[in-house]
Structures are given as structure tokens and as C-alpha cells.
Amino acid sequence: MDDVVSVRSLIKAMNDESRETIGNPSINLTQCKQAWPRALSVRPTFTSRQDCDKMGRMATRAMIKLTLCVGIILTVRGAPQRRDTLKIPLKMPQVSPKVKDTYLCHAIETSQKKPTYITGFEPDANKDIAHHILIYGCTTPGSRDSVWNCGEMAHTTDEYSTAGVCGSGSQIVYAWAMDAPSLTLPKDVGFKVGGDSDIKYLVLQVHYKNVDNFLPPKNEKDSSGVTLLTTSTPMPRSAGVYLLGTGGSIPPKSVEYMETACELREDIVMHPFAFRTHAHTHGEVTAGYRIRDGKWTEIGRMSPHKPQMFYNVTSPGIEVRQGDILAARCTMKNDESRTIQIGATQNDEMCNFYIMYFVDGTRTAVNHNCFTAGPPYYYWDNSPLKHKMNLKDAPQTASLIPDKNVYLKISSPSHPGISQKDVTLDENLQDRRLARLLDYLNNAYGDPDYYPPL
């Protein structure tokens, strides 16, 4: 930029000088000749005032052109390298699901020659049709079909084959719901895909909430999806998504806490910069924390009733290091007379807290999920990490609805703080119910490696 300013200043000075001398009728031949050394550092020979004037104008124009050329060269050499930006559409290829709560997947292959870096996401979807959208990075896709059913197994049809989201190597790259807006990653941060990365395919998953437009007489087609903002310029920082979630159930007419906590065991430094919550109609507030040496620091807290976008973290500059604990709580309120299960349909519930982070370099977390069985089997109070969590200092704001300042106190009878007796389930029944909850999660998120062994 300094080079550009210098060039402009020089051109202005030359123009000013030529206006004062060359072409000025009050200037005589001697004065015209004296103006030349100042402008061009040469002393030509003229026999008339008119020759001096004519040649001066030509010389001044030539000098301006030369100065511009030099300035452009200096500017290009001194300017930072401009990134190439390519928009890649990842959208459903004109599908028409016939059953509500259908999950459809569509994959694209990434470049195998060299890596691509995703720096932003532009969603193109309607919350009245798409309940939510996920983009997965996969080593292999769940199917080689253009479109396949990749969700709740009860909603299989002859129209689409059924398979998981990924065949291998699953990780979440992006999530959208509730008409969330576009997302641009911080400077020098990108999701590395293709090339020598583990992400060889990007899989779009759309959960269809409403299929009325796709049934007779409308018979419309859908192309919901996301446009990826990408560059081939290597990014010095790599982005990743860490997902915390639970299984479990919510008793009738109660407030329930769905909680999870995991210790980061990898020798990396994560820099969270955005968070996202996801729940269905019973979720009132979801909060996530880093716990270090017993001290709780909020990563983010939001009501799932707000647009389910990625928001800036509560504590800018927060780091997560080896030995730190990541914890999350979804506060659920069930006013119905039925038990609500965690599951894949809109009549079920979900408890998710997403952390979008970056690391310096290319090594992101290998284990990028933290799931627990949830209530009535798991709470922070009976967590194996309880002795490291300093629960007496757990923030009360974890169940405080943002903007309303309404605190929701747990009333579920299964919580250790409410009832001291054990859950009255025989061992075999409890194992079967736990396995069922994990099956729900597997259907919803597509990768059985998410969950700890029973």
C-alpha cells in the first residue's frame, strides 16, 4: 500500500510541476528549459518556446506511464498473496422424499491430487422443510448411490437404498438448523479436505421435517444444501468440530438435565472460536464448558429455540489442552404426559453441543466426540470424572435460559440429587434400554465409533 501511495504522490507532483511550467503561456523559453531537469533529470536543446512546450507534454506523459509501471511492479511484489476462492455446491440432486423424518444423504468426492480448504458455508435451505442439515467428512461414503436413506431405519422405502452416512472415517464438518445464516471461518483457518487428508468425501445429510410439497398434487423436487467456500491456498490453522451429546429419556411432566463430560487425552491445543446447540421442542438451554483444575469456564450457552447457528464463544481466546475436561448440559422441559426418548425423529429429542475450533498446523483431534448414555443412567453427579470436576462450583447459569433469566431446576426423580434410591430396572432390561438409546444415536449420527463400548 505504501508503494501505491508513493506512486500517486509522484504522479501528482509531476502534474503539478508541468502545469506550473510546461504549457504555461507566461513562461519563457529559458524557464521552460529549467523545468526539464527537475522533471526528467536531462537537459534537451530547444530553439523555440513552442518546441519546449510540445516536447515537455510528451515527456511528462511518458514519465507518468513509466512511473505507473514501476509502481505496479512494486505493488505486486510487496502485496500479500491473494487467495483463490471457489464456490462448490453441495446440494440434494432434486429429490422428493415421501415420508416425514426421512434422512437422505448425497456425497461428492474431494480432490485426490491436492487438498482443498473450506473457509465458509452458505446454507440454502428452509426450516419448514429441512429440520436440520449436517455435512460429514468421510474416508469412504456409506453408499455409492447418488442419494440414499441414511437415517431412521423405520423410514426405509423402495425409492432409496439404506446405508450409514459414512462407510469409514466419519467426522462432522458443519451443521445447520432453524434458518441459521452463513458462516465464515476466522482468518487463516480452514477445514482441510482431499489430498493427503482423511476426508476423501463430503456427505450432505438432510433431515426432512415436512414432505407435503413432494407429494401429489405438487410433486415438487428439493435441492436443499450448502455452498462451500473453498481455496487451494494452504491454511496455517486447521479447523475441526468436537461434538458433545447424550442418549437418555425425559420423564413426563418434569425438568431433566442431560449431561456429558469427557477428558481430552490427546496432546493438542484446541482453540474454540464458535459453538452451536441442537435440540428439538423440549430443549430450553444448552451450555458447554471447559474444566481445568476444577475451574469451570463457559464455552457457550444458548437456547435451541434461537437460530441454531454457530455463535462466537463466550470466552474469546479460550484454549483446551490435554487433561482438560469438556462438559455439556442440555436442560429439557417435558410438559407432556409421555416419556420423551433421544432419537432421530422430530417427536424424539436430541442433546448436542458443537464446538468449532482450530489448531495451529494440521493435527486436529482424532477422537472428536463425547457421548454418554444420559438420564437415568448418567449425570455429572455419577460421572467417572466427578472427582476432577469440582461440581460444587458448576455454574448455576448452565440451566439459566438466556435473555429470560429463568432458571430451570431439575425435577426428574432419577437424578441422584432428587432420589437416593437406584433406578428400579433389572440389569438385563437396563442393558437393553441402554443399547436401544445408543442405536437411536447411531441412526441419528451415522457412525457407531462415536460411542463408548457398553
N, C-alpha and C positions, 0 to 999 in steps of 0.2 A: 504493500500500500504506500509506503514512503517513496518508492520508486515512481509510482504513478503521480503522486503529489509533486515530486521534483520535476518530472517531465512537463506537467501542466504549468508549473511556475515558470519554467524556462521558455515555453512557447509564449506565455503571456508577456514576459519581459521582452522577447524579441519583437512581438507585435507592437508593443508599446513604443519600443525604440524606433521601429521602422515608421510608425505613424508620426513620430516627432521629427524625423529627418527625411527619409526617402519618400517622395511623393508630396512633400510639403512645399507649396509654391513660394513660401517666404525664405526657403533655404537655398543658398547659392551653391555653385559647383564645389567650392573649397569645403564648405560644411558638409555637403553630401559625401565627398570623398572621406572626410574624417569619421563619418558614421560607419564606414565599412570595417575598419579594424576592430571596432567594438563588437560588431555582429559576427564577423566571419574570420577574424584574425588574418586577413590578407589585404594587400593594397593594390587594387587594379588601376589601370590607366584609362582615363576617360578624357575626351576632347570637348564634351558638351554636358551641360546640366541635364538635358533630356536623356542622354545615354546612361548617365549615372542613375537617374530615376528609374528607367526601364530595367536595367540590369539588376538594380537593387531589389526591385519587386520579385524578379525571378529567383534571385539568390535567397531572399528571405523565405519564399515558398519551399525551395529545395532544402533549406536548413530545418524548416519545421518538419518536413517529411522524414529527414534523416533522424531528427531527434525523436519523432514518434516511433520509428523502427527500433532505435536503441532502447527506448522506454518499454516497448512491448517485450523485447528480449529480456530486459532486466526483470520485468514484472513476472513473466512466465517462469523464469529461473528461480525467482525469490518466492513465488506463491506456493502454498501447500498443495499437495496432490489432490485433485478433485475426484471424489468417489463416483463411480458409475452406479446409477440406480436403475434397477429393472423391476417392474411390477409383474408378479407371477400370480395368475388367478388360480385359486384352489376352491372350486365350487362344484356342487352337485350337477351331474350331466343330465338335466331335465328329467328328474324323477317324479313319480306320482305314488307315494305311499298311500295305502288304503286303510290302514288301521292306526288309530291314535297310539302314541307312545312307541311308535316304531323307531328303532335306531338304524340308520343307514350309514355306511362307510364308503368312501371313494379315495383311491390312492393315486399319487403321482410319484414318479421316480426322480430322485435328485441327480445332479451331475456327478458322474463317476470319475471324471478326469480331474477336476479340481473342486475344492469346497466353495460353497456359496454361504453368504452370511445374511441372515434375516434381521433387519433392523426396524421393522414396523409391521403393523397389522391393520388392515382396513376391512371391517366386517360389512357384509351385505346380507342382512337377514332381518326378519320381522319377528318380534317376541310373541306375536299372536299365532305364529305358525311354528317357529323353532323354539322349543323350550330352552335348549342350550346347544352350544357348538364346542367341540374340542378338536384340537389338532395334535396328533401324536407323531412323534418321530420313531420310526421303526427300522430295524435292520432288515426284516422281511415283513411284508403285509400279511394280514390274516387271510386274504384271498387274492387270486389273480383276476377275479372278475372286475368289471368296471365299477359295479355297485354291489354291495352285499349287506345282508342283515347282520348287524354286529352288536345287538343289544339283548333285550329281554327275550329269552328263548321261547316264551309262550306266544310271542307275536310273529312267529315264522309264517311265511306264505310261500306259495309256489313261484311267485314273481321273482324273488331274490333268494340266492343261496345263503346259508348261515355259517358264520365263522367269527372268530375273535377279531379284535381291532388289529393287532399285530401277530404275526407268526412268531417273531422273536425280537428281543431288544426294544421293549416299549418304554417310552418316556413322554410326558406331556410337554408340549411346547407352548400352547396357547389355549385359553378358554374364554368363552363369551356367553352372556345371557342378559335378559332384561334390557335389550336395546343399548347395550354398552357402546361407547364411541370408539373411535380409532385409538391405537396405541403406538407411540413412537418410543423406542428404547433410548437410553442415555447415550451421549457421545462416546464413540469408540467401543460400544457394546453390541454384540450380535450373537444370534444362535447359529452355530456352525453346523451345516448340513452338507451331505455329499462328500466327495473326495475321500480323504482318509478318516472321516468321522464315522461314528457308529450309526448315524442316521442316513440310511440309503433310500428311504421312502418317507413321504409325508402323507399321513392318512387323516382325512377330514371325517369327523363323526358328527352327524346331526340327529338330535332327538326331536322327533316331530310331535308337537303337542296337539296340533289340530290338523286334521286331514280333510276337512269339509270341502276345500277348494279343489281337491284332487279326485273327488267322487262325482258321479253324474248328478246334475247335467253339466257342471262346469268343466270337469275333466282337465284341469289345469296341470301344468308342469312346474317343477320347482328347481331353482338353481341357487339356493342359499349357500353361503360360503364366506370365504375371506380372501382378500387380495394381499399377497405378501410383498412387502417392500424389501428388496434384496440388493446386495452388492457383491462383487467379486474381490473387492479390496479387503485384505485380511484385517480383522479386528484384533486389537491388543487385549481385549477383555471378552470372555465368553459368557453368554447368558445361560441360565438354567432355571427350572421350575421345581420347587420342592413342595410336595402335597401332603398335608395332614388331614386325616379323616377318620371316621369311625363306622362301625356297624351299630347294632343295637335296636332298641324299640322305645317308644314313648307311651307310658300308661295313659288310660283315659283320664280326662279332667285333671291334668297335672302339668307342672313345670319340670322339665327334665334337663339335666346337664349331660351333654355328650362330649366326652373329653379324651384327649390323646396326648402322649408325650414320648419323645424318643431322644436318645443321646447321639450327638454327632460323633462318630468314631473315626471318620476319615481325616487325614492330615491336610485339610484345605482351609482356606479362609473365604467364607461366603459373605458377600456384601448385598443384603436385601435392599432393593430400591422400590419395589411395588408389592402389593398384596391384593388378593381377591377372595371374597367369600361366596359360598354357594349353598343354598338350602332351598326347600320348597316353601309351601304356605305356612308351615308351623315354625320356621326359624325366625327368631326375633333379633338376635345379635350373635355374631361370631367374632372371636378375638384370638389373636396369636401372640406368643411371647418367646423371648429368649431368656433362659435362666442360666446365670453364670455365678458360681459360688453362692447360690441361694438368693441372688438378687434378680427380681423379675423386671424385664424391660419390654415394653409393648412394641410389637412389630406393626400391628394394625388392628383395628376394631371397626366393624361396620354392620349395619342391618342388612340382611339379604333382601329386604323389600326395596332397597335402593338399587339403581342400575348396577348389575353385577360385573363391573369393570375392574381393571387393575388401578388401584389408588396408590398414591405416594405413601411410603411407610410413615408411621407416626414419629419414629426416631431416626432422622436422616444421619447417615454415616455409621449406623449400627453394623457390627460385624458378628459373624457366627463362626466360632473356632472349635477345633477338636476338644471334646469334653463338655461343651455347652449342651444344654437341653432345649429342644424346641417343643413347645406345648401349645395346644389349642383347645378352645371350648366353644361348642355351639349350644346356645340356650334356646330350648324348644318349648313352646306352649301349645298344649293339646286341649282344646275345648270340646273335642268330640267325645262320643261315648265308646269309641273303638280304640284299640291299640294300634299305633302307627309304627310300621316297620321301616327300617332303612331298606331302600330298594330302588329299582330302576324306573318305576312309573311315576307319573305326577300325583298319584294317590298315595305314594310312599313318601319317604323323606330322604334327604341327603345331608351330610355334615362334612363340608370341605373348607379348608383354609389353604389357599395357594400362596406361596412365597416365590416371587420372581427375583432372582439375584444375579450377580455377576462375580466372576473370579478373574484375577489377573492371570493371563495366559490361557491355556486351553483345557485345563483339567477341572471339570465340574464334578459334582457329587455322583458317585456310582450308585449308591442307594438313595434314591430321590423320593421316597415315600415313607410316611409314618402312619400306619393304621392300627387301631385297636378294636377289640370286639364291641366296645361301647356298653351302655347300660342294658341289662342289670349286671353285666359281668365285670365291667371295667370302669373305674373312676380314678381320678388323681389320688384319691384317698387310699386306694389299694394298689396303686402302681408299684412295680418293682423299683422305680426310680424315686419313690416317695421320700427316702432319706436324703436325697440330693436336692429336692425341690423347695424345701422350706415353705411348706404350704400355709403356714400361719401368715406369711407375707404375700400370699397370692392376691392379686388386685381384686377388690370388690367390683371394680368397673368392668370386669370380664363379662358380667351379666347386666350391665347398665346400657340400656338402649340409647344410642347416640341421638342427640338433638331433642330427646324427650326427657332425659334424666329419670327414667323409670327403671327401677331395679327389680329384677325378677328372681325371687328366691326359690330354690328347688323345693318341690313338694312330693317328688316321686318316693314311694315307700321303699324302693330298693336301695336308695342311697345310704351308705354307711352312717352318715350323719343324721338320717331320719329314723332308720330302723336298725337295731343292733343284731337282729336275727339274720341268718343266712337266707339267700334266695331258696325258696322251697321247691326245688326241682331235683329229681333224682339224677344221678350222674349221667346215665345214658341219654336221657331227654335233654339235659343241658348241652351235652356234646353235639347232639343232633341239631339243636336250635342254633348253636354257635356256627356249626358247619353251614346251616342254611343262610345265616347272615353273611358269611364270607362268600357264599355263592351269589347272593344279591350283589355284593361289591364286585365280584368277578364279572358278572354280567354288565354292570354299570361302567366299569373302568377298563375291562378288556385284558387285563394282564394278571394271571394268578401269582406272579412273582411279587406283586405288591404286598402280599400279606404274610405275616409270620406263620411258621408252622404251628399246628394245633398241638 
